[in-house]
C-alpha cells in the first residue's frame, strides 16, 4: 500500500485494511488526501475516499478547510463525482465519521 493510502487508513479511511497504529497529523491527512486523489483511484478505493472526504468536510469544516486550504473545494468536487452508490456511500461515511471522531 502506498504511504498516502496508509496515512488515510490510519486516519479512518473506511477500507478493510490494517492500520499502522500511528496517530496522523492534520497536515499528513491533507497531503495524503491530495496525493491519493492525484492517483485517480477507482472502484472501492474511490468510493471509500469520497465518503471519507464528505465525512471530514461536513462534520469538521474548519479542519477540512484549514488542512486542504485552496484545494478544499476541488476535493469536495472530486468526492461528488466519486460517491456513486448511495447505499454504499452512507455506510462508508458512517464508518469514516466514527474513525475521524477519534482523531479530529
N, C-alpha and C positions, 0 to 999 in steps of 0.2 A: 504494500500500500504506500502511495506517495505520502510524503510528510504532511502536505496540506490536508489530505483526507484523514490522516491520523490525528492531527490537531482538531479538525472538525469533529471527529468521532469522540475524542476526549472531552469536547465541549458539549456533546449531546446529540450529534447528528444521528437521526434515527435509522441506522443501518445495523444489521445484526453482525457486528464485527467487534472484536475485543478492544477495550480501551487500554492505554498505557498506564493509567493511574496518575498521570502528570496533570496538575492544575494549569490551565492555559489562561493567558492574559487577554485582555480585550484587543490589544494590538496584534497578537498572534491569531486570534479568531478572525479579525478583519482581513489580515493578509492572507490567511488560508482560504477564506471565502472568495476573495478576488482571484486567487490562483486556481481554485477548483472550478470556478465559472469559466475562466480563461481556457481551461482544458476541454471545454464544451462537452460536459458529461451528458449521457443519455440514459434512458430507462430508469431503473431503480435509483441509481445514484442521483440523477437529475431531479426525480420526484422527491427524494429524501432531502436534498439540498434546498429545493424550493420550499418545502414545508418548514424547514429549519429557518430559512431566511424570513418567511412570513411570521413565524412564532417570535423571532427576535424583534422584527420590525414592529409588530402590533403590540407586544407586551413590554418592551423595553426600548421605546423610540429614541430616547436621549442617548442611550448606549449605542444603538444602531447608527444613528446619525453621527455621533462622536467617533465611533470606530471606523466607519466607512467614508465619512466626510463627503467629498464631491461625488463619490461613486455610489452613494446610498440609493438614489432614485433609479439609476441604471440597474442596480442589483435587484430592486423590487420589480422592475420591468422584466428582467430575466426570469425571476421566480414566477411571475404571472404567466409567462409563456410556457413554463415547465410544470406547473401544477395542473395536470390534465385529468386525472381520475379523482373526482371529488371525494368519493368514499375513502380511497387510499390516502389522499391529502389530509383529510380530517384525522385519520388515525395517526399518521406520521407527525402531524402538527401537535397533537396531544402529547405524544412521546417527547418531541423536541421541547415543548413547554416544560414538562416535568424535569427534563435534564438541564435545560438552561436556567431554571429557577434555582438550581444548586450552585451556579457559578456567577450569575449576574446580579 
